Amino acid sequence: MNNAIARNGTALVLTLLAGIAGGCAHDQAAMTNVDEYFRNPPKDAIADMQIVDGVRDSGVRAAIVAQHTLYPYHFVSDSDALNELGHRDVTVLATHLRGVASGKINIRRGEEMPASLYDARVASVRKMLQEQEVNADRVQITDGTPGGMSPSVDVLRDMRDMHASRNTQAASEQSGGSTQSDTSSNTTGGQQ
């Protein structure tokens, strides 16, 4: 009787192992299909991915402008040089500041930062703004906190308009026609 139980237990373990192995093989095949999908996605999937990226990026840009604050982690440690994140954020801020009369950027000093390093970081940001054709004299740079009166509503409206323009252009290219004439005839027809 004990031998029968042992045989049944062994058979059960072997059956479970075979099922697990089969499931793993299925998951591996599914992963291969997923990998292939992302290596060679269909054209409609590419457009969908670009839309998702655009929405995410516009949200990130709006947040950077609304916050208008650089932290010590935006700079190379113990240096006035901006790191990759710092370059991205200052570029976004510069794009915004080129379109407004004046603005403000906060550069957080951080704990126990020597005044000379803080001043060098301010100078580094001003230089990058000037390189990006921003009148840096119109930009107030302080050790302030993020927030305050936010231009994010204007930024979001501009990004929405830009996104709508891209969608119109993409639709026009797909149909091979001009949506501008269609739009103008619709507005004319609606006004009569």
trRosetta pair geometry for C-beta under 8 A, 3 or more apart (Angstrom, degrees):
i j d omega theta_ij theta_ji phi_ij phi_ji
1 4 5.6 -49 -152 30 36 113
1 5 6.7 34 151 -16 65 102
2 5 5.7 -52 -150 36 36 111
2 6 6.3 37 152 -20 67 106
3 6 5.6 -54 -146 38 33 112
3 7 6.2 34 154 -20 66 104
4 7 5.8 -52 -147 36 30 110
4 8 6.3 28 154 -16 64 107
5 8 5.7 -55 -146 39 30 109
5 9 6.1 32 153 -20 65 108
6 9 5.6 -54 -145 38 30 113
6 10 6.2 30 155 -19 64 106
7 10 5.7 -54 -147 37 30 111
7 11 6.2 32 153 -20 64 106
8 11 5.6 -52 -146 37 31 113
8 12 6.3 35 153 -22 64 104
9 12 5.6 -52 -148 34 30 113
9 13 6.5 30 153 -17 64 104
10 13 5.8 -53 -148 36 32 110
10 14 6.3 31 154 -17 65 107
11 14 5.8 -56 -146 39 30 111
11 15 6.2 33 153 -22 65 106
12 15 5.7 -54 -147 35 30 112
12 16 6.4 30 154 -18 64 105
13 16 5.8 -55 -150 37 31 111
13 17 6.3 30 153 -18 65 107
14 17 5.7 -55 -146 38 32 112
14 18 6.3 33 155 -20 65 105
15 18 5.8 -54 -148 35 30 111
15 19 6.4 30 153 -19 63 107
16 19 5.7 -56 -150 37 31 112
16 20 6.3 30 154 -18 66 106
17 20 5.7 -53 -145 37 32 111
17 21 6.2 32 155 -19 65 106
18 21 5.7 -54 -146 38 30 111
18 22 6.3 31 154 -19 64 107
19 22 5.7 -54 -147 37 30 111
19 23 6.3 31 154 -19 64 106
20 23 5.6 -55 -149 37 31 112
20 24 6.4 33 153 -20 65 104
21 24 5.7 -52 -148 35 31 112
21 25 6.5 33 153 -20 64 103
22 25 5.7 -53 -150 34 33 111
22 26 6.5 34 151 -20 64 104
23 26 5.6 -53 -150 34 34 113
23 27 6.4 34 152 -18 66 104
24 27 5.6 -52 -147 36 34 111
24 28 6.4 37 152 -22 65 103
25 28 5.6 -51 -149 33 33 114
25 29 6.6 33 152 -18 64 102
26 29 5.8 -54 -152 35 33 110
26 30 6.4 33 150 -18 65 105
27 30 5.5 -54 -147 37 34 113
27 31 6.3 36 153 -21 66 104
28 31 5.7 -52 -147 35 32 112
28 32 6.5 37 151 -23 63 101
29 32 5.6 -50 -152 31 34 114
29 33 6.7 34 150 -17 63 103
30 33 5.6 -54 -154 36 35 112
30 34 6.4 36 149 -19 67 104
31 34 5.4 -51 -146 37 36 113
31 35 6.2 40 153 -21 67 103
32 35 5.7 -51 -147 36 30 113
32 36 6.3 31 153 -18 63 106
33 36 5.7 -55 -147 38 31 112
33 37 6.3 38 152 -26 64 104
34 37 5.5 -50 -149 30 32 116
34 38 6.6 20 157 -9 64 105
35 38 6.2 -63 -152 41 30 102
35 39 6.3 28 152 -19 66 109
36 39 5.6 -56 -144 37 32 111
36 40 6.4 -28 174 36 68 98
37 40 7.4 -90 -143 65 17 62
37 41 5.9 47 167 -97 65 72
37 45 7.7 -88 177 156 95 173
38 41 6.2 9 -121 -56 29 101
41 45 4.1 -114 172 91 115 127
41 46 5.4 146 94 -58 117 77
41 49 7.1 61 106 -15 170 138
42 45 4.7 93 59 5 78 106
42 46 7.3 -138 98 -9 41 84
43 46 5.6 -49 -152 28 37 114
43 47 6.8 36 152 -16 65 101
44 47 5.7 -50 -152 35 38 113
44 48 6.4 40 149 -20 66 104
45 48 5.4 -52 -147 37 36 114
45 49 6.3 38 153 -21 67 103
46 49 5.7 -53 -148 36 31 111
46 50 6.4 31 152 -20 64 106
47 50 5.7 -54 -148 35 31 112
47 51 6.5 34 152 -21 64 103
47 170 7.3 127 -136 -176 120 145
48 51 5.7 -53 -151 33 32 112
48 52 6.5 30 153 -16 65 105
49 52 5.7 -54 -149 38 33 110
49 53 6.2 33 153 -18 66 107
50 53 5.6 -53 -143 40 31 112
50 54 6.1 36 155 -23 64 107
51 54 5.6 -54 -146 35 29 113
51 55 6.4 27 156 -17 64 105
52 55 6.0 -54 -147 36 29 108
52 56 6.3 27 155 -15 64 109
53 56 5.8 -58 -146 41 30 110
53 57 5.9 27 157 -18 67 111
54 57 5.8 -55 -140 40 27 108
54 58 6.1 27 160 -20 64 106
54 163 6.3 134 147 -113 131 106
54 166 7.7 -141 -136 73 161 159
55 58 5.9 -54 -145 35 27 109
55 59 6.5 28 154 -18 61 106
55 163 7.8 59 -80 -117 69 148
56 59 5.8 -60 -155 36 30 112
56 60 6.4 29 150 -19 66 106
57 60 5.5 -52 -147 36 35 112
57 61 6.3 35 154 -18 67 104
58 61 5.7 -50 -145 38 33 111
58 62 6.3 36 154 -20 64 105
58 156 7.5 98 157 -123 109 61
58 159 4.2 131 -150 179 123 146
58 163 7.0 -40 -58 -55 158 125
59 62 5.7 -53 -146 36 30 112
59 63 6.4 31 154 -19 64 106
60 63 5.7 -57 -151 36 30 111
60 64 6.4 33 152 -22 65 104
60 92 8.0 -112 122 -103 85 158
61 64 5.7 -52 -148 33 33 112
61 65 6.5 28 156 -14 66 105
61 92 5.0 -158 -134 -146 81 125
61 95 8.0 -39 -155 71 123 135
61 155 6.8 -153 122 173 96 128
61 159 7.0 150 75 -84 128 141
62 65 5.9 -57 -149 39 31 108
62 66 6.1 29 155 -18 66 110
62 152 5.0 79 -176 -150 94 97
62 155 4.9 160 -113 108 78 126
62 156 5.4 41 -112 -69 140 83
62 159 6.9 -88 -58 0 107 151
63 66 5.7 -55 -140 40 31 110
63 67 6.0 23 161 -13 66 111
63 152 7.7 39 -81 -117 31 129
64 67 6.0 -61 -143 44 24 105
64 68 7.5 83 153 -73 54 43
64 89 5.2 -159 -147 -138 126 82
64 92 4.5 47 98 101 149 147
64 93 6.5 -115 143 -56 106 80
65 68 6.3 14 -171 -63 34 86
65 92 6.6 -117 -54 144 82 104
65 93 6.6 157 -100 -103 64 62
65 96 4.8 139 -114 -79 120 163
65 150 7.7 103 118 -167 83 85
65 151 6.0 -79 153 74 117 99
65 152 6.0 151 90 -90 104 70
65 155 5.0 144 64 -66 158 160
66 146 7.8 57 122 177 69 105
66 147 7.5 8 157 -109 82 44
66 150 4.4 16 -137 -148 86 122
66 151 7.3 -150 -90 54 58 57
66 152 3.9 5 -76 -60 110 125
66 155 7.6 -123 -47 33 83 143
67 146 4.1 -24 -156 -147 75 129
67 147 7.2 -8 -122 -50 49 49
68 93 6.3 109 -127 -118 76 118
68 103 7.2 -144 -137 171 145 107
68 104 6.0 85 135 93 146 74
68 105 5.4 -122 173 -112 93 52
68 106 6.1 98 114 11 78 85
68 146 6.8 150 54 -133 60 76
69 105 7.4 157 -93 -172 32 60
69 106 4.0 -16 -111 69 82 111
69 107 7.6 172 -159 -80 59 26
69 108 6.3 46 -180 -31 105 101
69 144 7.4 -116 -103 88 105 77
69 145 7.1 -13 -100 -178 147 30
69 146 4.0 -90 -9 -79 142 91
70 74 4.4 -88 -163 45 93 159
70 75 7.6 77 160 -36 117 92
70 86 6.3 59 -145 -130 120 91
70 89 6.3 151 -96 104 90 139
70 90 7.2 14 -79 -67 133 90
70 105 6.8 21 -4 172 103 106
70 106 7.0 -177 26 94 61 59
70 107 4.8 -10 64 -113 104 71
70 108 6.8 -151 93 16 51 78
70 121 7.9 -164 108 164 133 119
70 125 6.8 -159 14 -95 160 140
71 74 5.6 119 56 -9 57 98
71 108 4.8 -1 -115 44 61 128
71 110 7.3 99 -174 -69 71 101
72 75 6.1 -68 -164 39 47 104
72 108 6.6 -82 -25 92 74 99
72 110 4.0 45 -49 -66 133 144
72 113 7.2 -157 -95 -74 122 136
73 83 7.9 -60 160 34 53 136
73 85 7.1 -10 131 77 86 145
74 82 6.2 -29 149 -141 86 84
74 83 6.5 -162 175 38 35 90
74 85 5.6 -116 -122 101 65 97
74 86 3.5 110 171 -89 85 94
74 89 6.2 -67 -130 41 129 139
75 79 6.0 -165 161 78 102 75
75 80 6.7 -58 -151 -150 132 20
75 81 6.4 124 -160 77 81 45
75 82 5.9 -66 -104 -105 63 41
75 83 6.2 134 -161 -11 11 88
75 86 5.8 71 -70 -67 48 156
75 121 6.0 -59 -83 -121 153 118
75 124 7.9 96 -116 80 115 152
76 79 4.0 -10 84 55 101 133
76 81 4.5 8 17 75 122 101
76 82 7.5 67 -13 111 81 5
76 83 5.3 133 -63 -67 64 90
78 117 7.2 -75 -157 -129 52 144
79 117 8.0 -120 -131 -148 4 105
80 117 6.6 -159 -66 -160 86 64
80 120 3.6 -100 -78 132 142 104
80 121 4.8 -146 -134 -74 78 54
80 123 7.0 -3 -173 62 144 93
80 124 4.4 165 156 -33 100 138
81 124 6.7 -147 -94 -147 30 152
82 86 3.2 -143 -162 110 94 128
82 87 5.1 135 120 -56 124 67
82 90 6.3 -60 -125 -3 163 137
82 124 6.4 174 -29 141 90 124
82 125 7.4 103 -62 -85 122 71
82 128 6.8 9 -1 -52 145 157
83 86 5.0 98 46 11 59 107
83 87 7.2 -112 105 -7 31 90
84 87 5.8 -51 -149 33 31 112
84 88 6.5 31 153 -19 63 104
85 88 5.7 -54 -151 35 32 112
85 89 6.3 25 155 -14 66 108
86 89 5.9 -58 -144 40 30 106
86 90 6.1 24 160 -14 67 109
87 90 6.1 -59 -142 41 26 105
87 91 6.1 30 157 -22 63 109
87 128 7.6 -141 -123 -147 66 147
88 91 5.8 -60 -152 35 27 113
88 92 6.5 26 153 -18 64 105
89 92 5.7 -51 -149 35 34 111
89 93 6.3 32 153 -16 66 106
90 93 5.5 -53 -145 41 35 112
90 94 6.0 40 153 -25 67 105
90 125 6.1 -149 -116 -140 131 84
90 128 5.1 29 144 114 147 141
90 129 7.0 -109 -177 -66 106 73
90 132 7.8 166 138 0 92 149
91 94 5.6 -51 -144 34 29 113
91 95 6.5 35 154 -22 62 102
91 132 6.7 -179 -123 -104 61 154
92 95 5.8 -51 -153 31 30 113
92 96 6.7 26 151 -13 62 106
93 96 5.7 -58 -153 40 34 110
93 97 5.9 29 154 -19 70 111
93 103 7.7 170 -177 133 94 149
93 105 6.1 64 -179 -97 153 117
93 129 7.8 -56 105 -100 104 100
94 97 5.6 -56 -137 41 31 109
94 98 6.4 42 159 -31 64 99
94 128 7.2 -111 -61 131 137 87
94 129 5.5 -172 -102 -126 103 65
94 132 3.8 23 173 106 153 147
94 133 7.8 100 175 55 113 62
94 134 5.0 -124 -144 -33 83 133
95 98 6.2 -48 -154 20 26 113
95 99 7.6 9 153 -6 55 107
95 132 7.7 -73 -54 166 56 132
96 99 6.4 -77 -168 39 35 103
96 100 6.7 2 153 0 72 116
96 103 7.2 111 115 -106 100 160
96 151 7.0 134 -175 92 126 139
96 155 6.5 -25 -113 -96 117 116
97 100 6.0 -72 -140 46 39 98
97 103 4.7 -107 -114 23 96 149
97 129 6.9 -24 78 -147 152 113
97 134 4.7 38 102 -136 120 131
97 138 7.8 154 -178 93 106 105
97 139 6.0 3 -150 -87 146 119
98 132 7.5 -106 -56 135 118 93
98 133 6.3 42 -109 100 120 93
98 134 5.6 -101 -72 -92 73 81
100 103 5.6 89 85 -57 129 106
100 151 7.0 -65 -78 -118 152 162
101 138 6.8 -126 152 -172 53 138
102 138 4.4 -125 -109 174 77 95
102 139 6.9 -178 -164 -81 66 41
102 140 7.3 46 169 -12 107 92
103 138 7.1 61 21 125 69 89
103 139 5.3 -12 70 -117 85 81
103 140 7.3 -149 105 28 40 75
103 151 8.0 -55 -118 -10 106 146
104 139 7.0 159 -95 -166 23 66
104 140 4.6 -21 -109 68 80 99
104 141 7.6 162 -160 -83 58 32
104 142 6.9 -19 -164 17 105 105
104 144 7.3 -5 162 40 125 146
104 148 7.5 -10 71 70 144 155
105 125 6.6 -154 113 156 151 143
105 139 6.0 18 1 173 104 115
105 140 7.5 172 28 86 60 51
105 141 5.1 -14 70 -108 93 79
105 142 7.9 154 84 26 48 60
106 141 7.7 152 -102 -157 19 57
106 142 5.8 -36 -113 76 68 75
106 143 6.8 70 -162 -159 83 16
106 144 4.1 -104 -108 65 116 80
106 145 6.6 -133 -149 14 165 4
106 146 6.3 -136 45 -75 145 53
107 118 7.3 145 116 -161 118 83
107 121 5.8 168 175 122 144 116
107 122 5.9 -163 42 -85 156 75
107 125 6.3 -150 -74 -11 136 156
107 141 5.9 16 -1 -176 110 103
107 142 7.6 165 30 84 71 25
107 143 6.5 -52 78 -95 64 59
108 143 6.3 88 -126 -155 34 74
108 145 7.9 54 -91 -101 104 49
109 113 5.0 -156 171 50 80 131
109 118 5.1 -7 -126 -109 92 133
109 143 4.7 -1 -27 -132 104 130
110 113 4.7 82 71 -35 95 125
113 117 5.4 -114 -179 78 93 121
113 118 5.3 102 124 -55 121 99
114 117 4.8 91 64 5 87 101
114 118 7.1 -157 95 -4 46 86
115 118 5.6 -56 -148 40 35 112
115 119 6.1 36 155 -20 69 107
116 119 5.8 -53 -145 38 29 111
116 120 6.4 31 153 -21 62 107
117 120 5.6 -53 -147 36 32 113
117 121 6.5 35 152 -21 64 103
118 121 5.7 -54 -151 33 32 112
118 122 6.6 34 151 -18 64 103
118 143 7.4 -10 -165 -80 134 121
119 122 5.6 -50 -150 34 34 113
119 123 6.4 35 151 -18 65 105
120 123 5.6 -53 -147 38 33 113
120 124 6.3 38 151 -24 65 105
121 124 5.5 -50 -146 33 32 115
121 125 6.5 31 155 -17 64 103
122 125 6.0 -56 -151 36 30 108
122 126 6.4 31 152 -18 65 107
122 141 5.3 142 -144 122 101 143
123 126 5.6 -54 -146 38 32 113
123 127 6.3 36 154 -23 65 105
124 127 5.7 -52 -149 33 29 113
124 128 6.6 27 153 -16 63 105
125 128 5.8 -54 -149 37 33 109
125 129 6.4 37 151 -22 65 104
125 141 6.5 140 88 -119 132 146
126 129 5.6 -53 -149 34 32 114
126 130 6.5 31 153 -18 65 104
126 136 4.5 94 -157 -171 83 147
126 139 7.6 179 -112 74 77 121
126 141 6.9 -98 -64 -18 95 151
127 130 5.8 -55 -151 36 32 110
127 131 6.4 34 150 -20 65 106
128 131 5.4 -51 -147 36 35 115
128 132 6.4 20 155 -7 65 108
129 132 5.9 -69 -151 47 30 100
129 134 4.1 -71 178 66 89 123
129 136 4.5 120 93 -90 125 100
129 139 6.2 -93 -170 23 166 159
130 133 7.6 46 -176 -76 34 18
130 134 6.7 -92 -77 61 30 70
130 136 5.0 -51 -59 -20 87 125
134 138 7.8 -121 166 57 82 101
134 139 6.6 35 145 -35 121 134
135 138 4.6 51 99 8 105 112
135 139 7.5 156 96 -15 59 89
136 139 5.3 -58 -152 34 48 114
144 148 7.8 8 150 -35 139 134
147 150 7.0 -55 -157 -63 49 104
150 153 7.2 105 106 -9 92 80
151 154 5.0 -42 -180 39 83 115
151 155 5.9 88 122 -26 85 100
152 155 5.2 -55 -144 39 40 115
152 156 6.0 41 157 -21 71 104
153 156 5.9 -54 -147 37 28 109
153 157 6.4 29 153 -19 63 106
154 157 5.7 -55 -148 36 32 111
154 158 6.3 31 155 -18 66 106
155 158 5.8 -55 -149 38 30 110
155 159 6.2 26 154 -16 65 109
156 159 5.7 -56 -143 40 31 109
156 160 6.2 36 154 -24 65 104
157 160 5.7 -51 -147 33 30 113
157 161 6.5 29 154 -17 63 105
158 161 5.8 -56 -151 37 31 110
158 162 6.3 31 152 -19 65 107
159 162 5.5 -51 -144 37 34 113
159 163 6.2 37 154 -21 66 105
160 163 5.7 -54 -147 36 29 111
160 164 6.3 30 153 -19 64 105
161 164 5.7 -52 -147 36 31 111
161 165 6.4 34 153 -21 64 105
162 165 5.7 -54 -151 34 31 114
162 166 6.6 32 151 -19 64 104
163 166 5.7 -53 -151 35 33 111
163 167 6.5 33 151 -19 65 104
164 167 5.7 -53 -148 36 33 112
164 168 6.4 35 153 -21 65 104
165 168 5.7 -53 -149 34 31 112
165 169 6.4 30 153 -17 64 107
166 169 5.7 -56 -148 38 32 111
166 170 6.1 31 154 -19 67 107
167 170 5.7 -54 -144 38 30 110
167 171 6.2 31 156 -19 65 106
168 171 5.9 -55 -148 37 28 110
168 172 6.3 30 152 -21 63 108
168 179 5.3 -143 -169 82 88 142
168 180 7.8 82 162 -66 126 69
168 183 7.8 -5 -142 -47 131 142
169 172 5.6 -56 -149 35 30 113
169 173 6.4 29 154 -18 65 106
170 173 5.8 -54 -148 36 31 110
170 174 6.4 30 154 -19 64 107
171 174 5.8 -56 -147 37 31 110
171 175 6.3 14 160 -5 67 111
171 179 5.8 49 95 -51 110 148
172 175 6.3 -65 -142 45 26 98
172 177 6.4 -106 -149 84 70 53
172 178 5.9 25 -146 -126 120 34
172 179 4.5 -113 -77 -3 98 99
172 180 7.6 16 -96 -16 143 78
173 176 7.6 29 -176 -74 28 38
175 179 7.5 97 46 -59 135 94
177 182 7.5 71 126 -33 123 121
178 181 4.9 64 100 8 112 102
178 182 7.2 170 104 -6 63 88
179 182 5.1 -55 -152 41 50 117
179 183 5.9 54 149 -26 76 102
180 183 5.7 -53 -148 35 30 111
180 184 6.4 25 155 -16 64 106
181 184 5.8 -53 -143 39 33 108
181 185 6.3 32 157 -18 65 106
182 185 6.0 -58 -148 37 28 107
182 186 6.4 30 153 -21 63 107
183 186 5.7 -56 -151 34 31 112
183 187 6.5 24 156 -14 66 105
184 187 5.9 -54 -146 38 34 106
184 188 6.2 34 154 -19 66 107
185 188 5.6 -53 -143 39 33 112
185 189 6.0 35 156 -21 66 108
186 189 5.7 -55 -143 38 28 110
186 190 6.2 27 157 -19 63 108
187 190 5.7 -54 -144 37 32 111
187 191 6.4 29 156 -21 64 108
188 191 6.0 -62 -151 34 30 108
188 192 7.0 35 154 -31 63 101
189 192 6.2 -49 -155 16 34 113
